[in-house]
Amino acid sequence: MEYEEKTGRAHRPLSPKQNVRKNLDFEPLSTTALILEDRPANLPAKPAEEAQKHRQQYEEMVVQAKKRELKEAQKRKKQLEERCKLEDSIGNAVLTWNNEILPNWETMCCSRKVRELWWQGIPPSVRGKVWSLAIGNELNITHELYDICLARAKEKWRSRSTVGAEVECEDAGFSTADREASLELIKLDISRTFPNLCIFQQGGPYHDTLHSILGAYTCYRPDVGYVQGMSFIAAVLILNLDTADAFIAFSNLLNKPCQMAFFRVDHGLMLTYFAAFEVFFEENLPKLFAHFKKNNLTPDIYLIDWIFTLYSKSLPLDLACRVWDVFCRDGEEFLFRTALGILKLFEDILTKMDFIHIAQFLTKLPEDLPSEEFFTSIAAIQMQSRNKKWAQILAALQKDNREMEKGSPSLKH
């Protein structure tokens, strides 16, 4: 036996090179090296019983190492199979979207088959087209209008410090200071947009595109201007659409009631959205709802950032895009359903936290969120309370607010 031959040569010390070679032959861990190590030449050889015991220990370690290797190999094989399956699924979905759904959008977009396919995530290659169609273009923005707004923005950037720019800004109802602050904020925010990707930072391939879209929007909607959070929305659209089409989708998206309420900081309407959210929060997660109430944790603490960036800052980008997929299908309701899905997914953790730790956790969500588990959690949320749907609850709360506002002057007398 090779092993016995080696133990038989125990009294002949090995050269350093031979010793290294010996260790490499066995590929031992530190423990196995100790077990199989021959005793120094000045000590008696191991008794046969001890040598046998050590050999058995080594063999057991080899068996365990092989088991681990086999397990890892099986894991890699499973991952590869899942990846291949996913690629096949995406390939088939692309064909379905391109050949069946997109050519017949108006008749098929609301069908059950398409809605189910939509929930599974839109393939990246057709995502931009689907988003554009789903968001629509109620504002009738053309590519030419984008060029005009961009040219105006560039002119303002060039001349914002001149007297002429000051007069122009004042005529439009904005002070020079406000306009310059807004323009400076755009520049600052671009560098903070998906910093890990490095594509929107100075010198990156999409830096100027993002700057152009945000600048053009401030000229298209000077009443709204630039608000922090917009850069993330524009960036996600740039990743999926051509520049002019991204601007069209961006402008129409921000014109939706929920986005307009938040970006124009309409406090009354924002509070109404929060109140509607809390109705479904209590309905779906009563235990966590009570815990949040006890800790004075109000929806604005975590919801504002989620809504402002449509989850693109808080979630991993691929997951955020899947949220956008269904948001384009279901509208604003899905933004609040997603929020409840997040709270449900982490309910056990959150119920053990205090105010500070909850706020910190929800501001920076885990980066390794499992996609299917996340969407299963969202799917479990019921957007119905006492037979009333989201839109009905929101409308009723808005009506109550209007009536209170009408009655408020009389309360003063």
Secondary structure, DSSP 4 states (H G I P E B T S, - for coil): -HHHHHHHTTTSPPPHHHHHHHHHHH---HHHHHHHPPPPTTSPPPPHHHHHHHHHHHHHHHHHHHHHHHHHHHHHHHHHHHHHHHHHHHHHHHHHIIIIIGGGHHHHTTSHHHHHHHHT---HHHHHHHHHHHH--TT---HHHHHHHHHHHHHHHHHTTSHHHHHHHHHTT--HHHHHHHHHHHHHHHHHSSTTT-SSSTTSTTHHHHHHHHHHHHHH-TTT---TTHHHHHHHHHHHS-HHHHHHHHHHHHTSHHHHHHHTT-HHHHHHHHHHHHHHHHHH-HHHHHHHHHTT--THHHHHHHHHTTTTTTS-HHHHHHHHHHHHHH-HHHHHHHHHHHHHHTHHHHTT--HHHHHHHHHS--TT--HHHHHHHHHT---EETTEEHHHHHHHHHHHHHHHHHHHHHHH-
